[in-house]
Amino acid sequence: MERKNAWEKYREESDKRQVFDFAEGYRQFLSDNKTERECCAFFVDKLKAAGFESLEDVVSAGKTLKAGDKIYAVNKKKSLVCFIMGKQPISAGMQILGAHIDSPRMDLKQNPLYEDTDMVLLDTHYYGGVKKYQWVTLPLALHGVVAKKDGTVIDVCIGEKEDDPVFGVSDLLIHLSDEQLTKKANKVVEGEDLNVLVGSIPGVKEDEKELVKANILNILLDQYNIEEEDFLSAEIEVVPAGAARDYGFDRSMIMGYGHDDRVCAYPSLMAMLQIDVPEYTSVCLLVDKEEIGSVGATGMHSRFFENTVAELLALTGEEGNLSLCRALKNSKALSSDVSAAFDPNYPSVMEKKNAAYFGRGMVFNKYTGSRGKSGSNDANAEYVGELRRIMDDANVYFQTAELGKVDVGGGGTIAYILGNLDMDVIDSGVAVLNMHAPWEIISKVDLYEAFLAYVAFLNFSR
């Protein structure tokens, strides 16, 4: 069954303007927020401006919650959850939008700085699934934080302003690449070779052993108040430098770093800002660490979400583990993550009837996993039927897909973790070209249809 192109809904210029205006807000967000910390801070600002209160403030003030109240909680500045209290009790279930805000990248090692042949480089460890050869000869920026011993935290963002320096990983010139070009793609560039070049001018003190490194350390201290030992307690991410850009003559697409999965996180949060007093409590859950298995204190495997729901239950008089179990069991969730868009340059890895296409709207993946559905959530048919009704009633264009051919594709999301909490959940999101590459591409109309889908889902009264 072939789905229509969603641009058909927006033939009038005034209608098309809605799509482009929403996409422009997203493009600016993507350009300015390239780490999970930056995304979290951006979303918190949006929530505060919309009247959301922090859970910590609500608890300390001894308030009780009622329908329409808006609350948010932040987990270690890298993940967050926000709620709009519904008319029904929380134990009746929630409508949950879940996505992640981390993206593939390179992280600086704890002892990264070294000098070699009058060049100074930073050692990295790549994060998430990447084709390592894609990360060489690109302008790169440094984003993150440095936590000093005295408790001071220094924000780092170097390489984004026009007058900022940029950095990069070198590659072997074509004239000397005969041996390199015979290697398999996963060996052309090794992980330990992803070293970022950051300087080449020696310092002036001749008694110092590594003069170029000494000069770079002086610059770090003078301009950023960072000493070499401070890298031990730093989280600095190496990401593509530069803004997300309109893509194509018709500007119908956006090229940018981090579409996976901020192209789902942004419309999810924006959808929350459209909700007034829902029938069932509306939730937007944005987590970290999905690209490395959703592990750790800020990943979906942590108890952050369950603990926060338990706090809300207490504030509404529904205390106890049984109320928490009921709230989770009765909830319905969209686990929003990107899907692979059909690429006419590489048709052999896709099965056309079950692929996602640019311009055909929001994507639902009944299951993900790999090969024999290993690691998959696999949504119930009844839940899929309910979602079809929600989308059709709201005139949302959607499509269904799987991630490549059966013995070729595969991937994981946070869906199965939400499913482990006994709720109905399905994978959904936006189709992406170049997934996990430094520069990914999405369709603006798919982004907008996802936003409309999230609004319709949150407003659904069952």
N, C-alpha and C positions, 0 to 999 in steps of 0.2 A: 504494500500500500504506500503510494507516494504522497508525501505531504506538500502542501502549497508553500510557495515562497512568502515569508511574512512581510516583505516589502509591499505586497499587494494591499495590505491594510493602510498603507501610508502614502498613497498616490498624491493626495493633496499636499501642497507645500506646508500648510499649517500643521497637518498631522505629522509630516516628516520632520518638522522642526522640533516636535516633542522628543523624537528619537535622538536627534542630533544634539539637542540641549542636554539631555540626560547623559549622553555619551561624552560630552565635553566635560561635565563635572567629574565623570569617572576617569577620563584621560588625565585631568589635572591631579586627581587623587593618586593615580598610578605613578605619575611622574615624581610626586613629592614624597611618597611613602614606599620605601623599598625594603623595609625590614618589618618584622612582626611588632617590634616596639613602636616604630613610627606609625604603623597602621592602628595599633591599639590607642595611642595618644590621639590620633585624628578622630577615631570613632567616639572616644570619650568626650571630646570637645563637642561633637555633633549631638551626643546624647544630653549633655548638660544644657546646651542651647535649646533643646526641645523639652526641657523640664524634667529630665530623669534625675533621680536622687541616688547617691551611692548607698549600697546596702549597709555599709559601715555606719554612715550617718543616721540611717533609719533605725538601726539597732541601738546605737548609743542614745538616740533621742527617745527611745521607748515607744515608738509609734506602732500602731496596728495598720494593716493594709486593707484596702477596699478596692472594689472594681474601678479601673481607670488609673490607679496609681502606677507610676513608672519608676523602675528600679534598675540599677546596673551594679555589677561587681567585676573587679579586675583581678586577675591572677598573675602576680609577679611581673606586671607590666608587659606580658606577652600574650595573654589571652583574656577574653572577657565574655560576659553573658549579660543580656538585658531582658527585662520582662515588662509587659503591660498586663496588669492584673485583669482577669476576665470576670464576667458575671457569675460563671460557675466556679465552684471551689477548685483549688489546684488538684485535689485528689481525683477530680473528674477527668483530668488529663490536660495536656498543653498542646499547642500547635507550635512546633519547633523547627526553626531554620538553623541548620548547622553547616559551617564551612571552616576552612583553615586559612591562616594568614601568613604562614611561612612559605618560602619558595626556594627552589634549588639555587645554589650559590657556592662561593668559596669562603671559608672562615679562616682567619689568621690563627696559627698555632700559638701556644702560650709563650714560646720562645721563638718568635718569628724572624727577628732582625739579624741579618748577617751580611758580611762583605766578601766578595769574590772577584778577583781581577779588577779592582778599582770600581766595582759596581756594588750597590747596596740593594738587597732584595728582601722581600717578606715571604716566609714559608707559609703555605696554606694547606688546609685539609678540606676537600670538597664535601658539600652537604647535599644529600639527596641524589636522585638518579640523574646523572648528566652524561652527555657525550663530551668527554674532556677536551677533544680537539676543537670543539666549538668555542672554547673560552680563551683561545690565544689570539693575539694581534687585535684585540678589542680595546677601546678606551674604557677603563674601569674606575670605579669610585669606591671610597671607603665609608661605610656607614656603621654606626654602633655606639658603644659606650665604653669608657674606661673608668673603673671603680678604684679609687686610690685608698690607701690604708687608713686615711683619716675619715673615710666615709663620703668624701666628695665624689660625685659622679660627673664625668665630663662627656658631653655629647659630641660625637664625631660625625661629620658629614663633609667629606672633601672630594671634590671632583664633579660637583653638580653646577656650580656657578660658572659663568663665562670666564672669569679671571682665575678660577681654580686650576691647579695642575690636575692631570689625570694620570693613571697608572696603567700597567698592562703586563701580560705574559708574552714573552717572545716566542717565535717559532723558527724552525730551521729554514734557511733560504732554499729555494727550489734547486739551485745549482749544486747543492750538497745533500740532496734529499733522496738519492737513489735507494739507499738502504731503508730509510724511514718509510718510503712509499710502498715497500713490500710488506709492511706490518699490517696486522689486522687493525680495524678502526679503533678497537678498545685498547690498543697498545701504541698507536701512533703518538699519543701524548700520555705519559704515565702520570699518576697522581702526584708523585713526588717532584715532577717537573713543572707543576703549576706554581711557579715562584714569581712574585710580582715585583717588577723593577721599580725602584722608588728614588734613586739618586746616583750621581756619578762625580760630584765635585768634592775634592779632598778638603779637609779642614786645614787650618794654618799652624797648629801646634805640632811641630815635627817630632816631639817626643812620644806622641800617641802612635800606637801600633797600626790601627785601622783608621786611616785619616778620613776616608769617605763616610764610613759608619759614624765616626765622631761628629762629622758635620751634620749628618742627618739627625743624630740625637740632639744636637744643639738646636736645630730647627724645631724639632718636636717639643723641646722644653720651652723655647722662647715663644713659639706661636700657639702651642696647644697645651702647655703645662703637663706634658707627658714625659715620664722617664722610662728607660728601658725596662726596669723591673715592673712598671705598671701594666705591661702586656700580660703579666701573670693573671691579673684580675680584669681582663678586658674581654668584651664580646664585640669584635669588629668583623663585619661582613664585607666581602669584596663582590660588588655587583656591577652590572653594566652602567656606565655613565651616560647621562643624557635623558631627555624627556621622551615620554611616549608620543607617538606621532600618528596623525591621520594617514591612512594607507589606501592607495588606489586613486585613480583619476576622479572617481565619484565620491571619494572620502567616506566610503561605506564601511571601512574597517579601521581598526586601531592596532598599530604595532607597538609593543611595549614589553618591559621586563616585569614578570610576576603576575601575568594573567592567571596562572595557576597558583593560588586559587582566589586571588583578589577580585577576579571578574564575577565570582559568586558571592564573596563576602560583602562587597560594596552594595550591590542591589538588595541583598538580604537586610543589611542595616538600614538602607534607605526605605525599604518596605515597612520596617518597624515604625518609621517616622510618619507613615501615612495612616496608622491605626489609631482609633479613638478609644472606645471601650469595647473590646472584643467579647464574644460569648465565652470563649475559652482563652485562658491566659496565653498571650503571644510571647514567643521566646526567640531571641537571636543569639546563637552560641558560636563564637569565633575562637578557634583554638590554634595552638602552635604544634610543631613537631610532626605534622602529618607526613611530611616527606621522608622521615626516617622511622616511621612505624607508630606514630602517635604516642611515643613513650615519654616518660619523665613527668615532672610536676606540672608542666604547662601543656602537656598533650592530652588527647581525648581519653587515654587510659587512666588519667589521674582521677581523684575523687572530687575535683573542684565543682563540677556541675551538680553532682548528687548532694554535696554538702551545701551548696548555695540554695538548691530547692528545699532542703531540710530547714534552712534558716527562714525561708519565705513561709513554709508551712507553719512554723512556730509563730510567725508574726500574724498569721490569720487564724490562729487557734486550732490548727490541725496538726498537732504535734504527734510524734511517734513514728517508728519504723514502718508500721503498717500503712500509714498515710503516705509516706514516701514511696513505698512499693506500689501503691495504687496510682499515685500521680504519674509514675514512670510507665507503668503497664498501660494506662489509659491514654497515653500521649501518642501523637502522630508526628512524624518528622520527615523533613526533606534533608537528606544529607547531600549538600550541594558541593560538587566538585566538577572540574572540567572534563569534557569528553573529547575524544580524538575526532577532529573534522576530516571528512573525506578529502584526500589530496589527489587531484588528477595526475600529478607527477608520480605518484606511488600507489596505483590502484590495486596492485596485486595483494596487498596486506589486508584489504577490506572486503567484506561481503556486502555488496551494494544495497541489498534489501534491508540490511540491519546496520547501516552506518549512519553517522550524524553528518549533516550537511550545513554549510554556511547559509544563513538566511532563512532557514526553515524553523526557527524558533527554539524555545527551551527544549533541552534534551532530558529524557528519562531513561535511565539504565536500570532495568529490572534487577539485573545482577552485574557484578563486576568480576573480581577474582581472575584466575588464569586457567587456561585449558579446561579441566573438568570442573569449572566454577570454584576452584580451590580458593579459600579466603573470602568468599562472596557472602553478601547478605541475602540476596534473592527474595525480593518483596513478594508478599502474598497477592494472589490474583484479585481478591476482593478489594484490597487497598489500591491497587492499580486502577480498578474500575471506578472507585470513588474519585481518584485524582483526575481521571478522564472527564468525569462529570463536572468537577470543579473548574477545570480548564476550559471546557466547551461552554459552560454557563457564563464564564467571564470573557469569552472570545479571545482566549490566549492561544497563540500558535505554538504547538509543541510537536516533538518527534520522539521516537524511541530508537535506541541504538545499543550496540555492544562495542567493546573496545578491540576492534580488529577480528580477524578470522579466529576460529576456535583454537587451533594449534599454533597461532602466531601471537595473538594479543594477550592482554591481561594487565591488571592494575589493582590497587587497593585504595580505599577511602576510609572515612570514619564511620561509614554506615553500619558495619557489623558490630562496632562497639556500642552504638546506640541500640542496635538490635539486641545485644546482650542484656540490655536493661528491660527487655520484654515489650518494647513498643513497636508499632508499625513504622517502618522506615523504608525509604527508597532512595537510590542515588539519582541525582538530578543536577542540571547545571547548564553550562554554555560550551559549545564546540570550539576547539582551539586548533590552529595550525602551529607547527613547530613546538609542540609541547615540550617543556623542560629545556628549551634552547634559551640562550641569553635574550633573544627577541622573539616573542610569541605574537600571534595575530588572532584577533577575534572579529566577529561581525557586530556592528553597532545595533542592528535590529534584534539579534539574538540576545544581546545584553538587555535591551529594553523589554523584550518579551519575558525574560527571566524575572525582571523587576515586577512586571504585571502578574506573573504567576505567583510570586511570593506574596504579593498583596492579597490576591484571591485566596491563597491557602490560609493566610493568617485570619482572614475575615470569615472563613468557613465555619458555620455553626453546627455542623453534623446533623 
